[in-house]
Amino acid sequence: MTYLTFVRKERRLLTFAVSFTFFSSFGQTFLLSLFVPYFLTAFDLSNASFGTLYSLATLTSALALPYLGQWIDRIPLRNYSMYVASGLLVAAILMSISWHVAMLFVALIFLRLAGQGLSGHTAQATMARIYDRDRGKALSISALGYPIGEAILPSLIAFMMVYMHWRTVWGFVAGLIALFFIPVLWSLIRNESTTVEKSEEDVGTTRENYSKVFSDRRTFYTIPAILIPPFWVTGLFLYQVSAAGDMGWTAAVVASAFVAFAISRIVSGLLSGPMIDRFSAQTLFPFFLIPMMLGLTVAIFFSGTWTAFIYMGLVGVTLGLSSTFKSSLWAELYGTKMIGTVQSLFASIMVFSTALSPFLMGWMLDSSFTLTSIFMIALATSLFSALLSCRLFFKF
């Protein structure tokens, strides 16, 4: 089935998934980083103290994600999606009225959990379960919300903050979620009958599912490769504006390079779908880190503003491939009946790694590590992870 035919036939569920991945942007580091200078001033925080706060909020969401994520296997999709969207609304409201650092912390927890964690989880678990032969295309289309958000929202938010207080901006975000996102979701999913409530016998207990996952040796060959891109991208994106001087990049250059990042992520995401449907995610997975490694190599060995665009573009390719490959891989390795439980488990591990990233990056920058040296460490860990994932080629 061609992309166009597939989109026409399944436009309702695909719109549902893209809406979730787009609105997950409000809990993602690339967008929250725009507010960091305002947080530091409003709450009298240092870079290190905010990094610690951000890491703790991300870690807290990671601990909650496996429990909350598994319920997509057990309750109707229309109910589950409303719970997640409501959580994102609560997060935006809390951020808009935050007057104390404790409230900021709670708001960050909800943003990281409902935004970064459960929004993407809802979209991709749904696509992975409902579609079989066209799973790759469904996942690649659903992932388009990520780069669309990255391309549109930073400039829009930056423009709004020229004329508005940052808390007012979050008030607008809350209004957008309440008046647009939630009604659109409900109109798309209220009559959904494809995903029905499953019994405990159908999906198995959480302990049984986790036992199946961790008794499979292939799990441990894939985890490092899964963790490396979000780990380094979270830390680098959070601090790259302040550290860009090491590379001869200005803040304007970094902001412009996000366009290359978004475009390459869109293109690679769309191309990955048919590739998976033809060759399988298990076959392609060991190669998805190669573009990121090439981008890091260019940034390490070459200078000039053009390197920012090449580096960001190639990192975007890996992120585009990763969004599709991961969910397809879980379905291929562990089946679709417990896809929500499995995906939320790995999403929790991923979020845990991103919780450590701001702390580690802040420490390295405070310890006089240059951005080039950090790129070298990222390249070495990426190479190791890619080589380890090659074990997927072997039979067990």
BAFIDO-534765 format. One record per residue (C-alpha): residue number from 1; residue in one letter; y, x, z. Coordinates in nm, 3 decimals. Example, Ala and Ser with C-alpha at 12.3 -4.5 7.8 and 13.67 -1.06 7.14 Angstrom:
<mizas>
MIZA  pos  code    north     east       up
MIZA    1     a   -0.450    1.230    0.780
MIZA    2     s   -0.106    1.367    0.714
</mizas>
This chain:
<mizas>
MIZA  pos  code    north     east       up
MIZA    1     m    0.000    0.000    0.000
MIZA    2     t    0.340    0.141   -0.098
MIZA    3     y    0.619    0.180    0.153
MIZA    4     l    0.827   -0.097   -0.002
MIZA    5     t    0.539   -0.344   -0.014
MIZA    6     f    0.440   -0.256    0.343
MIZA    7     v    0.797   -0.301    0.473
MIZA    8     r    0.835   -0.637    0.300
MIZA    9     k    0.508   -0.764    0.438
MIZA   10     e    0.553   -0.635    0.794
MIZA   11     r    0.932   -0.640    0.828
MIZA   12     r    0.930   -0.844    1.150
MIZA   13     l    0.722   -0.607    1.360
MIZA   14     l    0.876   -0.301    1.195
MIZA   15     t    1.225   -0.425    1.283
MIZA   16     f    1.104   -0.481    1.639
MIZA   17     a    0.980   -0.121    1.661
MIZA   18     v    1.286    0.038    1.498
MIZA   19     s    1.513   -0.158    1.734
MIZA   20     f    1.331   -0.012    2.033
MIZA   21     t    1.340    0.346    1.909
MIZA   22     f    1.710    0.314    1.822
MIZA   23     f    1.807    0.176    2.163
MIZA   24     s    1.598    0.444    2.333
MIZA   25     s    1.891    0.671    2.238
MIZA   26     f    2.082    0.556    2.546
MIZA   27     g    1.828    0.732    2.765
MIZA   28     q    1.796    1.045    2.550
MIZA   29     t    1.946    1.382    2.635
MIZA   30     f    2.144    1.416    2.311
MIZA   31     l    2.355    1.111    2.406
MIZA   32     l    2.373    1.161    2.782
MIZA   33     s    2.495    1.518    2.725
MIZA   34     l    2.821    1.370    2.589
MIZA   35     f    2.896    1.229    2.934
MIZA   36     v    2.813    1.544    3.132
MIZA   37     p    3.173    1.677    3.153
MIZA   38     y    3.286    1.338    3.287
MIZA   39     f    3.001    1.326    3.538
MIZA   40     l    3.093    1.672    3.667
MIZA   41     t    3.454    1.569    3.722
MIZA   42     a    3.396    1.218    3.857
MIZA   43     f    3.128    1.318    4.108
MIZA   44     d    3.247    1.674    4.181
MIZA   45     l    2.925    1.834    4.055
MIZA   46     s    2.855    2.183    3.927
MIZA   47     n    2.643    2.250    3.618
MIZA   48     a    2.355    2.360    3.838
MIZA   49     s    2.376    2.059    4.070
MIZA   50     f    2.392    1.813    3.782
MIZA   51     g    2.100    1.990    3.611
MIZA   52     t    1.898    1.948    3.930
MIZA   53     l    1.997    1.581    3.958
MIZA   54     y    1.907    1.520    3.595
MIZA   55     s    1.574    1.696    3.633
MIZA   56     l    1.486    1.494    3.944
MIZA   57     a    1.574    1.168    3.770
MIZA   58     t    1.358    1.263    3.472
MIZA   59     l    1.072    1.367    3.701
MIZA   60     t    1.090    1.037    3.887
MIZA   61     s    1.066    0.844    3.561
MIZA   62     a    0.772    1.061    3.457
MIZA   63     l    0.582    0.968    3.773
MIZA   64     a    0.638    0.596    3.711
MIZA   65     l    0.560    0.603    3.339
MIZA   66     p    0.175    0.607    3.347
MIZA   67     y    0.162    0.302    3.575
MIZA   68     l    0.424    0.100    3.390
MIZA   69     g    0.314    0.213    3.045
MIZA   70     q   -0.046    0.094    3.083
MIZA   71     w    0.064   -0.269    3.118
MIZA   72     i    0.126   -0.293    2.745
MIZA   73     d   -0.256   -0.300    2.719
MIZA   74     r   -0.283   -0.587    2.966
MIZA   75     i   -0.001   -0.839    2.919
MIZA   76     p    0.145   -1.013    2.609
MIZA   77     l    0.373   -0.793    2.403
MIZA   78     r    0.662   -1.041    2.416
MIZA   79     n    0.664   -1.024    2.797
MIZA   80     y    0.629   -0.648    2.813
MIZA   81     s    0.909   -0.586    2.564
MIZA   82     m    1.147   -0.811    2.760
MIZA   83     y    1.074   -0.620    3.081
MIZA   84     v    1.154   -0.288    2.913
MIZA   85     a    1.472   -0.416    2.749
MIZA   86     s    1.585   -0.565    3.081
MIZA   87     g    1.530   -0.230    3.248
MIZA   88     l    1.756   -0.065    2.992
MIZA   89     l    2.021   -0.332    3.057
MIZA   90     v    2.005   -0.267    3.432
MIZA   91     a    2.048    0.105    3.366
MIZA   92     a    2.363    0.054    3.156
MIZA   93     i    2.513   -0.183    3.414
MIZA   94     l    2.446    0.063    3.697
MIZA   95     m    2.606    0.343    3.500
MIZA   96     s    2.915    0.133    3.424
MIZA   97     i    2.978    0.052    3.793
MIZA   98     s    2.860    0.380    3.949
MIZA   99     w    3.104    0.499    4.215
MIZA  100     h    2.878    0.736    4.407
MIZA  101     v    2.645    1.015    4.303
MIZA  102     a    2.351    0.818    4.448
MIZA  103     m    2.418    0.533    4.208
MIZA  104     l    2.451    0.782    3.923
MIZA  105     f    2.107    0.915    4.017
MIZA  106     v    1.951    0.567    4.015
MIZA  107     a    2.115    0.489    3.681
MIZA  108     l    1.979    0.811    3.533
MIZA  109     i    1.628    0.722    3.654
MIZA  110     f    1.644    0.383    3.482
MIZA  111     l    1.790    0.533    3.165
MIZA  112     r    1.523    0.801    3.144
MIZA  113     l    1.243    0.556    3.226
MIZA  114     a    1.342    0.252    3.021
MIZA  115     g    1.521    0.449    2.749
MIZA  116     q    1.350    0.780    2.689
MIZA  117     g    1.010    0.670    2.817
MIZA  118     l    0.920    0.304    2.777
MIZA  119     s    1.130    0.206    2.473
MIZA  120     g    0.964    0.453    2.240
MIZA  121     h    0.631    0.389    2.408
MIZA  122     t    0.655    0.016    2.339
MIZA  123     a    0.735    0.069    1.972
MIZA  124     q    0.474    0.331    1.897
MIZA  125     a    0.190    0.186    2.104
MIZA  126     t    0.241   -0.144    1.921
MIZA  127     m    0.234    0.020    1.578
MIZA  128     a   -0.069    0.235    1.662
MIZA  129     r   -0.270   -0.063    1.786
MIZA  130     i   -0.184   -0.328    1.528
MIZA  131     y   -0.209   -0.118    1.211
MIZA  132     d   -0.518    0.076    1.111
MIZA  133     r   -0.519    0.178    0.745
MIZA  134     d   -0.138    0.188    0.737
MIZA  135     r   -0.091    0.333    1.084
MIZA  136     g    0.086    0.644    0.955
MIZA  137     k    0.342    0.444    0.758
MIZA  138     a    0.399    0.203    1.046
MIZA  139     l    0.461    0.485    1.293
MIZA  140     s    0.686    0.681    1.059
MIZA  141     i    0.901    0.374    0.989
MIZA  142     s    0.918    0.277    1.356
MIZA  143     a    1.035    0.630    1.440
MIZA  144     l    1.338    0.594    1.212
MIZA  145     g    1.532    0.451    1.506
MIZA  146     y    1.542    0.796    1.667
MIZA  147     p    1.732    0.985    1.394
MIZA  148     i    1.947    0.683    1.309
MIZA  149     g    2.063    0.682    1.670
MIZA  150     e    2.118    1.058    1.661
MIZA  151     a    2.324    1.029    1.344
MIZA  152     i    2.543    0.734    1.446
MIZA  153     l    2.581    0.716    1.822
MIZA  154     p    2.724    1.060    1.920
MIZA  155     s    3.027    1.025    1.692
MIZA  156     l    3.075    0.660    1.790
MIZA  157     i    3.054    0.733    2.163
MIZA  158     a    3.286    1.034    2.130
MIZA  159     f    3.540    0.817    1.945
MIZA  160     m    3.523    0.543    2.209
MIZA  161     m    3.579    0.791    2.491
MIZA  162     v    3.905    0.905    2.331
MIZA  163     y    4.048    0.560    2.409
MIZA  164     m    3.831    0.435    2.697
MIZA  165     h    3.708    0.545    3.036
MIZA  166     w    3.347    0.659    3.028
MIZA  167     r    3.244    0.376    3.262
MIZA  168     t    3.401    0.126    3.021
MIZA  169     v    3.191    0.273    2.741
MIZA  170     w    2.879    0.204    2.943
MIZA  171     g    3.005   -0.151    2.997
MIZA  172     f    3.015   -0.193    2.620
MIZA  173     v    2.662   -0.053    2.598
MIZA  174     a    2.544   -0.309    2.856
MIZA  175     g    2.710   -0.587    2.656
MIZA  176     l    2.544   -0.466    2.335
MIZA  177     i    2.203   -0.472    2.502
MIZA  178     a    2.253   -0.814    2.658
MIZA  179     l    2.416   -0.989    2.362
MIZA  180     f    2.239   -0.823    2.070
MIZA  181     f    1.933   -0.614    2.153
MIZA  182     i    1.751   -0.857    2.383
MIZA  183     p    1.816   -1.171    2.170
MIZA  184     v    1.706   -0.990    1.853
MIZA  185     l    1.387   -0.867    2.021
MIZA  186     w    1.305   -1.216    2.146
MIZA  187     s    1.359   -1.371    1.805
MIZA  188     l    1.123   -1.115    1.651
MIZA  189     i    0.847   -1.126    1.909
MIZA  190     r    0.852   -1.467    2.081
MIZA  191     n    0.577   -1.609    1.857
MIZA  192     e    0.378   -1.285    1.837
MIZA  193     s    0.005   -1.354    1.851
MIZA  194     t   -0.137   -1.029    1.714
MIZA  195     t   -0.125   -0.859    2.052
MIZA  196     v   -0.279   -1.078    2.318
MIZA  197     e   -0.350   -1.025    2.682
MIZA  198     k   -0.663   -0.820    2.738
MIZA  199     s   -0.897   -0.826    3.031
MIZA  200     e   -0.973   -0.527    3.248
MIZA  201     e   -1.318   -0.520    3.092
MIZA  202     d   -1.168   -0.490    2.743
MIZA  203     v   -0.943   -0.193    2.815
MIZA  204     g   -1.132   -0.033    3.102
MIZA  205     t   -0.982    0.077    3.431
MIZA  206     t   -0.706    0.334    3.436
MIZA  207     r   -0.937    0.582    3.612
MIZA  208     e   -1.206    0.539    3.345
MIZA  209     n   -0.953    0.591    3.066
MIZA  210     y   -0.807    0.902    3.225
MIZA  211     s   -1.159    1.038    3.280
MIZA  212     k   -1.236    0.991    2.911
MIZA  213     v   -0.916    1.168    2.808
MIZA  214     f   -0.951    1.471    3.035
MIZA  215     s   -1.322    1.514    2.973
MIZA  216     d   -1.242    1.567    2.604
MIZA  217     r   -1.171    1.937    2.547
MIZA  218     r   -0.948    1.858    2.251
MIZA  219     t   -0.696    1.716    2.497
MIZA  220     f   -0.619    2.061    2.633
MIZA  221     y   -0.581    2.209    2.285
MIZA  222     t   -0.313    1.955    2.196
MIZA  223     i   -0.105    1.927    2.516
MIZA  224     p    0.092    2.256    2.475
MIZA  225     a    0.189    2.174    2.116
MIZA  226     i    0.299    1.827    2.223
MIZA  227     l    0.512    1.957    2.509
MIZA  228     i    0.687    2.246    2.336
MIZA  229     p    0.929    2.056    2.103
MIZA  230     p    1.070    1.809    2.361
MIZA  231     f    1.080    2.078    2.630
MIZA  232     w    1.293    2.322    2.432
MIZA  233     v    1.497    2.060    2.248
MIZA  234     t    1.595    1.891    2.577
MIZA  235     g    1.719    2.214    2.732
MIZA  236     l    1.881    2.354    2.418
MIZA  237     f    2.058    2.031    2.327
MIZA  238     l    2.187    1.981    2.681
MIZA  239     y    2.349    2.324    2.701
MIZA  240     q    2.389    2.436    2.340
MIZA  241     v    2.758    2.344    2.313
MIZA  242     s    2.851    2.562    2.609
MIZA  243     a    2.616    2.843    2.498
MIZA  244     a    2.690    2.822    2.126
MIZA  245     g    2.943    3.105    2.148
MIZA  246     d    2.654    3.351    2.177
MIZA  247     m    2.557    3.259    1.822
MIZA  248     g    2.910    3.245    1.683
MIZA  249     w    2.893    2.866    1.659
MIZA  250     t    3.174    2.634    1.763
MIZA  251     a    3.132    2.292    1.919
MIZA  252     a    3.238    2.138    1.587
MIZA  253     v    2.966    2.333    1.403
MIZA  254     v    2.701    2.219    1.649
MIZA  255     a    2.816    1.857    1.617
MIZA  256     s    2.806    1.880    1.236
MIZA  257     a    2.461    2.039    1.246
MIZA  258     f    2.331    1.722    1.413
MIZA  259     v    2.369    1.554    1.074
MIZA  260     a    2.122    1.804    0.925
MIZA  261     f    1.895    1.742    1.223
MIZA  262     a    1.904    1.363    1.175
MIZA  263     i    1.856    1.373    0.797
MIZA  264     s    1.563    1.613    0.811
MIZA  265     r    1.404    1.409    1.088
MIZA  266     i    1.430    1.092    0.879
MIZA  267     v    1.287    1.254    0.566
MIZA  268     s    1.001    1.430    0.743
MIZA  269     g    0.919    1.118    0.941
MIZA  270     l    0.893    0.907    0.626
MIZA  271     l    0.681    1.168    0.448
MIZA  272     s    0.447    1.208    0.744
MIZA  273     g    0.322    0.847    0.726
MIZA  274     p    0.145    0.863    0.388
MIZA  275     m    0.021    1.214    0.476
MIZA  276     i   -0.149    1.083    0.789
MIZA  277     d   -0.297    0.785    0.607
MIZA  278     r   -0.445    1.022    0.350
MIZA  279     f   -0.551    1.329    0.554
MIZA  280     s   -0.553    1.207    0.921
MIZA  281     a   -0.332    1.322    1.208
MIZA  282     q   -0.608    1.543    1.348
MIZA  283     t   -0.611    1.752    1.030
MIZA  284     l   -0.233    1.786    1.003
MIZA  285     f   -0.142    1.825    1.370
MIZA  286     p   -0.181    2.207    1.398
MIZA  287     f    0.089    2.260    1.133
MIZA  288     f    0.374    2.045    1.264
MIZA  289     l    0.529    2.326    1.476
MIZA  290     i    0.577    2.557    1.175
MIZA  291     p    0.922    2.421    1.072
MIZA  292     m    1.056    2.462    1.427
MIZA  293     m    0.926    2.819    1.440
MIZA  294     l    1.097    2.896    1.108
MIZA  295     g    1.423    2.750    1.239
MIZA  296     l    1.408    2.961    1.555
MIZA  297     t    1.334    3.270    1.345
MIZA  298     v    1.642    3.209    1.129
MIZA  299     a    1.860    3.164    1.439
MIZA  300     i    1.726    3.485    1.594
MIZA  301     f    1.755    3.721    1.296
MIZA  302     f    2.057    3.587    1.105
MIZA  303     s    2.418    3.516    1.197
MIZA  304     g    2.683    3.280    1.064
MIZA  305     t    2.764    2.912    1.091
MIZA  306     w    2.507    2.829    0.821
MIZA  307     t    2.226    2.928    1.058
MIZA  308     a    2.312    2.635    1.286
MIZA  309     f    2.241    2.392    1.002
MIZA  310     i    1.915    2.561    0.902
MIZA  311     y    1.801    2.586    1.263
MIZA  312     m    1.886    2.223    1.345
MIZA  313     g    1.744    2.097    1.016
MIZA  314     l    1.409    2.267    1.065
MIZA  315     v    1.385    2.157    1.428
MIZA  316     g    1.451    1.805    1.299
MIZA  317     v    1.154    1.835    1.063
MIZA  318     t    0.921    1.914    1.354
MIZA  319     l    1.063    1.629    1.564
MIZA  320     g    1.019    1.389    1.271
MIZA  321     l    0.658    1.490    1.224
MIZA  322     s    0.588    1.486    1.596
MIZA  323     s    0.701    1.125    1.643
MIZA  324     t    0.436    1.006    1.399
MIZA  325     f    0.158    1.258    1.454
MIZA  326     k    0.125    1.207    1.829
MIZA  327     s    0.059    0.833    1.834
MIZA  328     s   -0.174    0.856    1.534
MIZA  329     l   -0.365    1.138    1.700
MIZA  330     w   -0.421    0.934    2.019
MIZA  331     a   -0.558    0.644    1.817
MIZA  332     e   -0.790    0.875    1.621
MIZA  333     l   -0.918    1.063    1.926
MIZA  334     y   -0.941    0.786    2.186
MIZA  335     g   -0.935    0.454    1.997
MIZA  336     t   -0.677    0.175    2.000
MIZA  337     k   -0.801   -0.045    2.285
MIZA  338     m   -0.646    0.178    2.549
MIZA  339     i   -0.366    0.322    2.335
MIZA  340     g   -0.095    0.206    2.577
MIZA  341     t   -0.261    0.374    2.874
MIZA  342     v   -0.327    0.697    2.686
MIZA  343     q    0.016    0.716    2.526
MIZA  344     s    0.197    0.647    2.853
MIZA  345     l   -0.007    0.921    3.020
MIZA  346     f    0.095    1.180    2.763
MIZA  347     a    0.450    1.047    2.757
MIZA  348     s    0.460    1.103    3.133
MIZA  349     i    0.342    1.462    3.091
MIZA  350     m    0.606    1.510    2.821
MIZA  351     v    0.882    1.361    3.035
MIZA  352     f    0.772    1.583    3.326
MIZA  353     s    0.816    1.887    3.104
MIZA  354     t    1.162    1.773    2.996
MIZA  355     a    1.250    1.733    3.363
MIZA  356     l    1.190    2.104    3.415
MIZA  357     s    1.377    2.209    3.104
MIZA  358     p    1.740    2.154    3.219
MIZA  359     f    1.670    2.336    3.545
MIZA  360     l    1.505    2.631    3.368
MIZA  361     m    1.771    2.650    3.098
MIZA  362     g    2.052    2.634    3.354
MIZA  363     w    1.888    2.911    3.553
MIZA  364     m    1.843    3.132    3.247
MIZA  365     l    2.204    3.085    3.135
MIZA  366     d    2.332    3.155    3.488
MIZA  367     s    2.111    3.466    3.489
MIZA  368     s    2.286    3.600    3.177
MIZA  369     f    2.013    3.516    2.927
MIZA  370     t    2.167    3.493    2.581
MIZA  371     l    2.089    3.202    2.352
MIZA  372     t    1.912    3.449    2.121
MIZA  373     s    1.677    3.561    2.397
MIZA  374     i    1.601    3.197    2.484
MIZA  375     f    1.524    3.132    2.116
MIZA  376     m    1.278    3.423    2.122
MIZA  377     i    1.097    3.279    2.424
MIZA  378     a    1.085    2.939    2.253
MIZA  379     l    0.942    3.098    1.937
MIZA  380     a    0.669    3.281    2.129
MIZA  381     t    0.558    2.970    2.318
MIZA  382     s    0.563    2.764    1.996
MIZA  383     l    0.343    3.017    1.818
MIZA  384     f    0.092    3.022    2.102
MIZA  385     s    0.077    2.640    2.112
MIZA  386     a    0.030    2.613    1.736
MIZA  387     l   -0.256    2.862    1.741
MIZA  388     l   -0.423    2.680    2.030
MIZA  389     s   -0.403    2.345    1.849
MIZA  390     c   -0.595    2.493    1.557
MIZA  391     r   -0.906    2.433    1.767
MIZA  392     l   -0.886    2.071    1.647
MIZA  393     f   -1.046    2.197    1.326
MIZA  394     f   -1.363    2.280    1.515
MIZA  395     k   -1.636    2.030    1.592
MIZA  396     f   -1.755    1.975    1.948
</mizas>
